[in-house]
């Protein structure tokens, strides 16, 4: 891959404007004209134009990477603006790809920006990845992480990995030709619902900026062939303590895709493998979808309102956390709070004979609680479809959404 970039750089020229633009790179012996031409000759694909994708796209464009590909199909929402800094208030409601491309072009018009407004799937990943030198994973769900890893291994491309969790971040480069892949570290995904997304667990707005900048740094170092990369190392960052630790990674000879006798030779169904949907949508539909199965009955906000107006006796159990209750609640309708993690220990406070609507922010956690309550003999249960956020959008707009 590096040899291909070096060869392509031989035909690259920098204009006078580009020389001026990149002058602080050019005076560094580690970069110089040769290195800057490598950056211009290189192509990088970014999976996601959200929290990690924002700093990645902006810094890589500013650095002079010649071609950037962006894969995303979400739209900008107000909840994105706290961390997805490539988008602005004026972009709410726009496709993220549109606002991201506009911002990149403003930062550096010399960068070619290709956009892919599609969900990344096993059917299209290899075709999308193939023209790029490096793939950078900026997703927040496990099916897409495994898909990205496997596609990179099959194509022999480096995968610059990053992940974030409220105050913690991770980064590495998974490149099977030089070291371990993502499956060597994580052979199987965690159980569905164990690791909350940013939408459910929250994230410090600055954190994706830190981790995304580290990913961008690794990509640039890789193109330039300088420094010590994170291949074979997992960087662990804690924003609360400002600790940075490293875990040495080894290639797993029994890895099902990059091991000595691989059993995965083509892309698989990653949603089935992970037991969860693949999505990066920040809004509500994707989170709601997690609770839609035959075992969990759904009640729309409109139906709940109609039944309450008709005088039906319904218990409304809110299973969010206390700090979320402080943001919005349905206490005026009789809702009561028992956080999801406390429900099993407080079963005595619930009446099995009474019809109960369980609600959370968007419908995923409440669906989990319903499944748990069903195992303890509760039958008259409904999941508030879309949670309190959908109620706020469709029934009572005086309640804020988050």
C-alpha positions as CSV (number, residue, x, y, z in Angstrom):
1,X,0.0,0.0,0.0
2,X,2.8,2.4,0.9
3,X,4.7,1.5,-2.3
4,X,1.6,2.4,-4.3
5,X,1.3,5.8,-2.6
6,X,5.0,6.5,-3.2
7,X,4.7,5.6,-6.8
8,X,1.6,7.8,-7.3
9,X,3.4,10.6,-5.5
10,X,6.0,10.7,-8.3
11,X,3.4,12.2,-10.7
12,X,2.0,14.7,-8.2
13,X,2.8,18.4,-8.3
14,X,2.0,21.2,-5.8
15,X,0.8,24.5,-7.0
16,X,2.2,27.8,-5.5
17,X,-0.9,28.1,-3.5
18,X,-0.6,24.6,-2.1
19,X,3.1,25.2,-1.3
20,X,2.0,28.2,0.8
21,X,-0.9,26.4,2.3
22,X,1.2,23.5,3.5
23,X,4.4,25.5,4.3
24,X,4.4,24.4,7.9
25,X,4.5,20.8,6.8
26,X,7.1,21.5,4.1
27,X,9.7,23.0,6.5
28,X,9.5,19.8,8.6
29,X,12.2,17.3,7.4
30,X,9.8,14.4,8.4
31,X,7.3,15.7,5.8
32,X,8.9,18.0,3.2
33,X,7.9,18.2,-0.4
34,X,8.2,14.4,-0.8
35,X,5.9,13.7,2.1
36,X,3.3,16.3,1.1
37,X,3.1,14.8,-2.3
38,X,2.5,11.4,-0.7
39,X,-0.4,13.0,1.2
40,X,-1.8,14.5,-1.9
41,X,-1.5,11.1,-3.7
42,X,-3.2,9.2,-0.9
43,X,-6.9,8.3,-0.5
44,X,-8.7,7.6,2.7
45,X,-12.3,6.3,3.3
46,X,-14.1,7.5,6.4
47,X,-16.9,5.3,7.7
48,X,-19.2,7.8,9.4
49,X,-19.5,11.6,9.3
50,X,-20.4,11.9,13.0
51,X,-18.4,12.4,16.2
52,X,-15.2,10.7,15.1
53,X,-15.7,11.5,11.4
54,X,-15.9,15.2,12.0
55,X,-12.3,15.8,13.3
56,X,-11.0,13.1,11.0
57,X,-12.5,14.8,7.9
58,X,-11.4,18.3,8.8
59,X,-7.9,17.5,9.9
60,X,-7.2,15.1,7.0
61,X,-8.5,17.7,4.5
62,X,-6.4,20.5,6.1
63,X,-3.3,18.2,6.0
64,X,-3.7,17.8,2.3
65,X,-4.9,14.2,1.8
66,X,-5.8,14.2,-1.9
67,X,-9.0,12.2,-1.8
68,X,-11.5,11.6,1.0
69,X,-14.4,9.2,0.8
70,X,-17.3,9.6,3.2
71,X,-19.9,6.9,4.0
72,X,-23.0,8.0,5.9
73,X,-26.8,8.2,5.3
74,X,-27.9,10.1,8.4
75,X,-29.2,13.6,8.7
76,X,-27.9,16.3,11.1
77,X,-29.9,16.6,14.4
78,X,-29.6,19.1,17.2
79,X,-28.3,16.3,19.5
80,X,-25.3,15.9,17.1
81,X,-24.0,19.5,17.5
82,X,-22.5,19.0,21.0
83,X,-19.7,16.9,19.4
84,X,-20.0,16.6,15.6
85,X,-18.3,19.8,14.9
86,X,-18.2,19.5,11.1
87,X,-21.9,20.4,11.2
88,X,-23.5,23.6,12.3
89,X,-26.9,24.8,13.5
90,X,-27.8,25.8,10.0
91,X,-27.2,22.2,8.9
92,X,-29.9,20.6,11.1
93,X,-32.1,18.5,8.9
94,X,-29.5,18.3,6.1
95,X,-27.8,15.1,5.1
96,X,-24.5,14.8,7.0
97,X,-22.7,14.1,3.8
98,X,-23.9,17.4,2.3
99,X,-22.8,19.6,5.2
100,X,-19.5,17.6,5.7
101,X,-18.6,18.0,2.0
102,X,-19.3,21.7,2.1
103,X,-17.1,22.2,5.2
104,X,-14.3,20.1,3.7
105,X,-14.4,22.1,0.5
106,X,-14.2,25.3,2.5
107,X,-11.2,24.0,4.5
108,X,-9.3,22.8,1.4
109,X,-10.7,23.0,-2.1
110,X,-7.8,20.9,-3.4
111,X,-9.3,17.8,-1.8
112,X,-11.5,15.5,-3.8
113,X,-14.5,14.5,-1.8
114,X,-16.5,11.4,-2.8
115,X,-19.7,10.6,-0.9
116,X,-21.6,7.4,-0.4
117,X,-25.1,8.0,0.9
118,X,-25.9,4.4,1.7
119,X,-25.8,2.0,4.6
120,X,-22.5,0.1,4.6
121,X,-23.4,-3.6,4.0
122,X,-21.8,-6.8,3.0
123,X,-23.2,-6.3,-0.5
124,X,-21.4,-3.0,-1.1
125,X,-18.4,-2.8,1.3
126,X,-15.8,-4.4,-0.9
127,X,-16.7,-2.2,-3.9
128,X,-16.7,1.0,-1.8
129,X,-13.4,0.2,0.0
130,X,-11.4,-1.1,-3.0
131,X,-10.3,2.3,-4.5
132,X,-8.9,3.7,-1.2
133,X,-5.5,3.2,0.5
134,X,-6.7,3.5,4.1
135,X,-10.1,2.9,5.8
136,X,-10.9,4.7,9.0
137,X,-13.6,3.4,11.2
138,X,-15.7,6.1,12.8
139,X,-18.8,4.1,13.6
140,X,-20.5,3.4,16.9
141,X,-22.0,-0.1,16.3
142,X,-20.5,-3.6,16.4
143,X,-22.0,-4.9,13.1
144,X,-20.3,-2.2,11.1
145,X,-17.0,-2.6,13.0
146,X,-16.8,-6.3,12.2
147,X,-17.9,-5.6,8.6
148,X,-15.2,-2.9,8.2
149,X,-12.5,-5.2,9.7
150,X,-13.4,-8.2,7.6
151,X,-13.6,-6.1,4.4
152,X,-10.2,-4.6,5.1
153,X,-8.6,-8.0,5.8
154,X,-10.0,-9.4,2.6
155,X,-8.7,-6.4,0.6
156,X,-5.4,-6.1,2.5
157,X,-6.0,-2.6,3.7
158,X,-5.2,-0.9,7.0
159,X,-8.1,-0.2,9.2
160,X,-7.6,2.8,11.6
161,X,-9.9,2.0,14.5
162,X,-11.3,4.3,17.1
163,X,-14.1,4.0,19.7
164,X,-15.5,6.2,22.4
165,X,-17.5,5.6,25.6
166,X,-18.7,8.4,27.8
167,X,-15.2,9.5,29.1
168,X,-13.0,6.8,27.5
169,X,-11.5,6.2,24.1
170,X,-9.6,3.6,22.2
171,X,-7.5,3.7,19.1
172,X,-5.4,1.3,17.0
173,X,-4.5,0.2,13.5
174,X,-5.7,-3.2,12.5
175,X,-3.7,-4.4,9.5
176,X,-3.6,-8.1,9.0
177,X,-0.6,-7.9,6.7
178,X,1.5,-6.3,9.5
179,X,-0.2,-7.4,12.8
180,X,-3.5,-8.4,14.4
181,X,-7.0,-7.5,13.1
182,X,-10.0,-6.4,15.1
183,X,-11.2,-10.0,15.4
184,X,-7.9,-11.0,17.0
185,X,-8.7,-8.7,19.8
186,X,-12.5,-9.2,19.9
187,X,-13.3,-12.6,18.5
188,X,-17.0,-12.1,19.2
189,X,-19.3,-9.1,19.9
190,X,-20.7,-8.4,23.4
191,X,-24.3,-9.4,24.1
192,X,-26.9,-7.0,22.6
193,X,-27.6,-4.1,24.9
194,X,-24.6,-4.6,27.1
195,X,-22.7,-1.6,25.6
196,X,-24.9,1.5,25.1
197,X,-24.5,3.8,22.1
198,X,-23.8,7.5,22.5
199,X,-27.5,8.0,22.1
200,X,-28.2,5.9,25.2
201,X,-25.1,6.3,27.3
202,X,-24.0,9.8,26.4
203,X,-20.5,11.0,25.6
204,X,-18.3,13.9,26.6
205,X,-18.4,16.2,23.5
206,X,-14.7,16.8,23.4
207,X,-13.8,13.0,23.5
208,X,-14.5,12.2,19.8
209,X,-12.3,15.2,18.9
210,X,-9.4,13.7,20.9
211,X,-9.8,10.2,19.6
212,X,-10.6,11.3,16.0
213,X,-7.4,13.5,16.0
214,X,-5.4,10.5,17.1
215,X,-6.9,8.4,14.3
216,X,-6.0,11.2,11.8
217,X,-2.5,11.3,13.2
218,X,-2.0,7.6,12.7
219,X,-3.3,7.8,9.2
220,X,-0.9,10.6,8.3
221,X,2.1,8.8,9.9
222,X,1.2,5.7,8.0
223,X,1.2,7.6,4.7
224,X,4.4,9.3,5.4
225,X,6.1,6.2,6.8
226,X,7.3,8.0,10.0
227,X,7.1,7.3,13.7
228,X,5.8,4.3,15.5
229,X,2.3,3.3,14.5
230,X,-0.4,1.7,16.7
231,X,-0.2,-1.5,14.7
232,X,0.0,-4.2,17.4
233,X,-1.0,-1.8,20.1
234,X,-4.3,-0.6,21.6
235,X,-4.2,2.8,23.0
236,X,-6.6,3.4,26.0
237,X,-7.4,7.0,26.9
238,X,-9.3,8.2,30.0
239,X,-10.4,11.8,29.8
240,X,-11.3,12.0,33.5
241,X,-7.8,11.0,34.8
242,X,-5.9,12.0,31.6
243,X,-4.3,8.6,31.7
244,X,-3.0,7.0,28.5
245,X,-2.2,3.3,28.6
246,X,-1.2,0.8,25.9
247,X,-2.0,-2.9,25.5
248,X,0.2,-5.0,23.3
249,X,-1.8,-7.0,20.8
250,X,-0.7,-10.2,19.1
251,X,-2.0,-11.8,15.9
252,X,-4.3,-14.8,16.8
253,X,-3.2,-17.8,14.7
254,X,-6.7,-19.1,15.1
255,X,-8.4,-15.9,14.0
256,X,-11.3,-16.9,11.7
257,X,-10.4,-14.3,9.1
258,X,-6.7,-13.5,9.3
259,X,-5.4,-16.7,11.1
260,X,-3.5,-19.6,9.6
261,X,-6.7,-21.4,8.5
262,X,-9.3,-18.8,8.0
263,X,-13.0,-19.9,8.0
264,X,-14.3,-16.6,6.9
265,X,-13.5,-16.1,3.3
266,X,-16.3,-13.7,2.3
267,X,-18.4,-11.1,4.0
268,X,-21.2,-12.4,6.2
269,X,-24.5,-11.2,7.7
270,X,-23.1,-8.9,10.5
271,X,-26.4,-8.0,12.0
272,X,-27.1,-11.7,12.6
273,X,-23.6,-12.2,13.8
274,X,-23.8,-9.4,16.4
275,X,-27.5,-9.9,17.2
276,X,-28.2,-6.2,16.7
277,X,-29.0,-3.7,14.0
278,X,-26.2,-1.9,12.2
279,X,-26.9,1.9,12.2
280,X,-25.2,5.2,13.0
281,X,-28.4,7.2,13.1
282,X,-28.4,9.6,16.1
283,X,-32.1,10.1,16.0
284,X,-34.8,7.9,17.3
285,X,-35.9,5.4,14.6
286,X,-32.9,3.1,14.9
287,X,-33.0,3.0,18.7
288,X,-36.7,2.3,18.6
289,X,-36.2,-0.5,16.2
290,X,-34.2,-2.5,18.8
291,X,-37.4,-3.0,20.8
292,X,-39.6,-4.2,17.9
293,X,-40.0,-7.9,18.2
294,X,-42.8,-10.3,18.7
295,X,-42.2,-10.6,22.4
296,X,-42.6,-6.9,23.2
297,X,-45.9,-5.3,22.5
298,X,-45.7,-1.6,21.4
299,X,-48.1,1.2,22.3
300,X,-47.8,4.4,20.4
301,X,-47.9,7.8,22.2
302,X,-51.2,8.6,20.5
303,X,-52.8,5.4,21.8
304,X,-51.5,6.0,25.3
305,X,-52.9,9.5,25.3
306,X,-56.3,8.2,24.1
307,X,-56.4,5.5,26.8
308,X,-55.4,8.0,29.6
309,X,-58.0,10.5,28.3
310,X,-60.6,7.7,28.5
311,X,-59.7,7.1,32.1
312,X,-58.0,3.7,31.7
313,X,-55.9,2.8,34.7
314,X,-52.4,2.4,33.4
315,X,-49.2,2.3,35.4
316,X,-46.3,4.2,33.6
317,X,-42.9,2.9,34.6
318,X,-39.9,5.0,33.6
319,X,-36.7,3.0,33.5
320,X,-34.2,5.8,32.7
321,X,-31.6,7.2,35.1
322,X,-32.3,9.9,37.6
323,X,-30.4,12.5,35.7
324,X,-32.5,11.8,32.6
325,X,-35.8,12.1,34.6
326,X,-34.6,15.6,35.5
327,X,-34.5,16.4,31.8
328,X,-38.0,15.3,31.0
329,X,-40.7,13.1,32.6
330,X,-44.3,12.2,32.6
331,X,-44.8,12.6,36.3
332,X,-48.0,14.7,35.7
333,X,-49.5,11.6,34.1
334,X,-48.6,9.4,37.1
335,X,-45.3,8.1,35.7
336,X,-42.8,6.7,38.4
337,X,-39.1,6.1,38.1
338,X,-37.2,2.9,38.7
339,X,-33.9,2.8,36.8
340,X,-33.3,-0.2,34.5
341,X,-30.6,-1.6,36.7
342,X,-32.8,-1.5,39.8
343,X,-36.0,-3.0,38.4
344,X,-35.3,-6.7,39.4
345,X,-34.4,-5.7,43.0
346,X,-37.7,-3.6,43.3
347,X,-40.2,-6.0,41.8
348,X,-42.2,-5.8,45.0
349,X,-43.1,-2.2,44.0
350,X,-44.8,-3.4,40.8
351,X,-48.3,-4.9,40.5
352,X,-48.5,-7.9,38.2
353,X,-52.3,-7.5,37.9
354,X,-52.1,-4.0,36.6
355,X,-51.6,-3.1,33.0
356,X,-48.2,-1.2,32.7
357,X,-46.6,0.9,30.1
358,X,-42.8,0.9,30.3
359,X,-40.9,3.8,28.8
360,X,-37.4,5.1,28.5
361,X,-35.8,7.7,26.2
362,X,-36.5,6.1,22.9
363,X,-37.8,2.5,23.5
364,X,-34.7,0.3,23.6
365,X,-34.1,0.0,27.4
366,X,-37.8,-0.3,28.1
367,X,-38.0,-3.2,25.7
368,X,-35.1,-4.9,27.6
369,X,-36.9,-4.3,30.9
370,X,-40.2,-5.8,29.5
371,X,-38.3,-9.0,28.5
372,X,-36.9,-9.2,32.0
373,X,-40.2,-8.6,33.7
374,X,-41.8,-11.3,31.5
375,X,-39.4,-13.8,33.0
376,X,-40.8,-12.9,36.4
377,X,-44.4,-13.5,35.5
378,X,-45.5,-10.1,34.3
379,X,-47.8,-10.2,31.3
380,X,-49.8,-7.0,31.0
381,X,-46.9,-5.0,29.6
382,X,-46.6,-2.4,26.8
383,X,-43.5,-0.7,25.5
384,X,-44.0,3.0,24.8
385,X,-43.0,3.1,21.1
386,X,-40.3,5.8,20.7
387,X,-40.2,6.6,24.4
388,X,-40.6,9.9,26.0
389,X,-38.8,11.6,23.0
390,X,-41.6,10.5,20.6
391,X,-44.2,11.5,23.2
392,X,-42.6,15.0,23.2
393,X,-42.5,15.2,19.5
394,X,-46.1,14.0,18.8
395,X,-48.1,14.7,21.9
396,X,-46.6,17.4,24.2
397,X,-44.1,19.6,22.5
398,X,-43.5,21.5,25.8
399,X,-41.4,18.6,26.9
400,X,-37.8,18.8,25.6
401,X,-36.2,16.0,23.6
402,X,-32.6,14.8,24.1
